[in-house]
């Protein structure tokens, strides 16, 4: 999920240690943040992280050693600013320590940005991914199941009886993804875990509760399995 988003109306949503928080930024606060980004040299960086056939050949990187070969499963970071000055850069995760100084400074700035007056963010749209316990435990290796999902190790959390039955939501599938909005989405967003194992009426399930931020849609590539959102609740 995104770590920090600022919308045109000034709404700020950012990830914290205790979940997402938000605030309405004033125009002065927005301008100050943009000036700080500009001062890092972000807009003068040559390259986008996606402009070369080989990731390591992009000019955003400076290697002092031979980098490891890119992995199909590795993620990355996107820094994007739209305005009078606009720029979008993709940083390949395993190479983040090799980016040019300006990108390191921009990344540090955005990761540490914590203005005063932040309040807990309340999502009213979520995607709920469900797998039945015997499926995710039947893994292809010790830590990952067949879908590549890391296997949790914590004790199961009890699924509240006032929530819809996971057996009903799962149906006869091995895994299912449900789009939920409104009051139920707000309650699920407050559930003690967003990722892990739950026990519903004596049966274990693996779940992912993924909030959809205001700019995100169901076909967004960062939701658990964006190609398989077939259901709405």
N, C-alpha and C positions, 0 to 999 in steps of 0.2 A: 504494500500500500504506500501511497505517497507520504513522505515525511513532513512536507510543508507545502501549503497551497495558499496563495492570496488571490481572491477573486476581484473582479472589477468594482464591485460595490464596497470593497474593503474588508470583507469577511476573511479572516485568517483561520485556517485549520492546520494544526500541526500535531505530530506524534510526540508523546512524552512517555516517561517510564510507567505512568499509570494510565495509559490510554490516550485517546485524542482529546485535545483541548482547543478552544476557539476564542476569538475576540474580533470585534469590529475595529479595524484600524482607522485612524483619522488620516486625512490626506497628508498631513505633516509626517505621520509615522511611516506612511507608504513611501513618501519622497526620501525620508531618511534612510530607509532600508535600500532603496534603489541606489542612492548615492554610495552607501557602503559596498554594495555589490560592484558598482562601477569602480570604486577605489581599489578593489582586488585585482583589476586588470582583466576581468572576465570577458568583457566585450572585445578586447584586443587579442584574445587567444586565437591562434591559427589552428584550424581544424575543427571537426565536429565529433570525432570518435567513430564516425560511420563513413568517412570519405575515402577509405582505402580498401582494397580487396582483402588485405591482411590487417587485422586489428592492430597488431604491433607496429605497423608502418604509419599509422596516423600521427600527425605532428603534435597531438596533445600529449604524447608520451615521450619521456626521456629515460632510457634504460641505462643503468650502470652495470647490468649483468644480463645474460641471456634470459628472456622471460619464458615461463612455462607455456606449453602449447595450450591454445584456447580450448575450453571444454564446452560441449553443447549444453550442459546443465547449469553452467555458471550464470549468475545474474549480473546486474550492473546498476548504475545510478544515472538518472537524467536530471540535468539542471537546465531549466528553460525559463527565459524571461521574455515577455511580450510587452512592447510599449514603444516609445520613441526609439529606443535602442532595443533590438531583439536578437536573441541568440539561443540556440539549443545544442547541448553537448551531451553525448552518451559516454559514460566512463565504465569500461569493462571491469567488473568487480575485482578479479585477481590482479589487475594492473593498477588499482587505485593509488598505490604508493609510488607509482612511476609517472603520474601526470605532472605537467608543468606547474611551477610554483603558483601561478595565478589561479589555476583550478583547485589546487590544494587550499588556498586561502579562501576561495569562494565556498568550497565544501565545508570548511571549518566554520565560516560565518553562518551559513544556513543551519548547520547542525546545532549550533549554540544559540540561535536566535530565540529569545524568551522575553517578549515584552511584558510589561506589567498588566494586570487585569485579566489574565487568562481564566477561562471557565471551562468546566467539563463539556465536551462535545456530545450531543445527543443525536444519534443517527435515526432516521425514520425509514430507511431502506436498507435491507441487508440481503445477502445471499447465504443460505445455510447448506453446507455440503455434509452429507451423511454417508457413512459406510457401516455395514454391520460388523460387529466385533470379530466373528470368525473369519471374515474376509481380510480385514487389515492385519490380523495376526498371522494369516497364511502368507508370510512374506517371502520374497525372493532372496532376501538376505537377512542379516540380524537386525538391521535398523530401518529398512525401507520395504514398503509393500509393492505390489505390482504396478501401482500408479506412480511410484516414486515418492510417496508421502512418508516423511519420517515417522517412525512409530513412537508414540508417547510412552513414558514409563510411569507416570503418576497413577495413583489409585483413582478409579472412576468417580466422577461427581454425579450425584443423583439428579436426574432430569425432573423438573417440577411437574407435578400432576396437572397443573392448570395450563401447561403448554400442550400443543397437539402431540399425539403419540408419534414417536419416531418410526415405529413400525408402519403406521399409516402413511407417513410422509415418504418413507423409503419404498414402499410398495414391494414388488417382487424383483427389484433391481439389486445388484451388488453395491452400487453407489448411486446417489441421486442428489441433485442440486435444486434447491427451491428458492425462488425469489419471494421475499416477504416485505410488506410495507405497512406503515401505520402503527397502531398501538402495539401489536405483537412484535414488530421489528424493534420498537423502542425497548420493550421488556427483554427481548433476546440480547440486545446490545449491552444490557446491564448484567447478563449472566456471568457468573464468576470466572468462567474460562471462555476464550475465543477459539481455542484449539486444544483438543484432547479427547479423552474417553469419558463417556457418560453412561450411567446405568438407568435404563427406562423399563420399569416393570420386570426386573430380573434379567434383562438382556443388555449386553454391552454394545455401544456404538461409538465410532470415531466421528467427531464433528469438527467443522471449521465454520465459525461465524465471521463473515466478512462484510463490514459496512461498505456501502456505496456512498462515496462523497458526492457533493452536489454536481460536480462536473463529470462524474463517471456514469457509464451506461452498462447494460448487461453484456455487451460484446467487448468490454474492456479487457485487454490482454492480461491484466494483473489479478483478476478474480480467479478463484481456484481452478475451475475448468470452464472457461468462457464459451466453449463450443457446445456445451451440453446443458444449458439452462432451459429446460423444457416445461417446468412447472411454476405455477404462481399460487401463493396462498394468501 
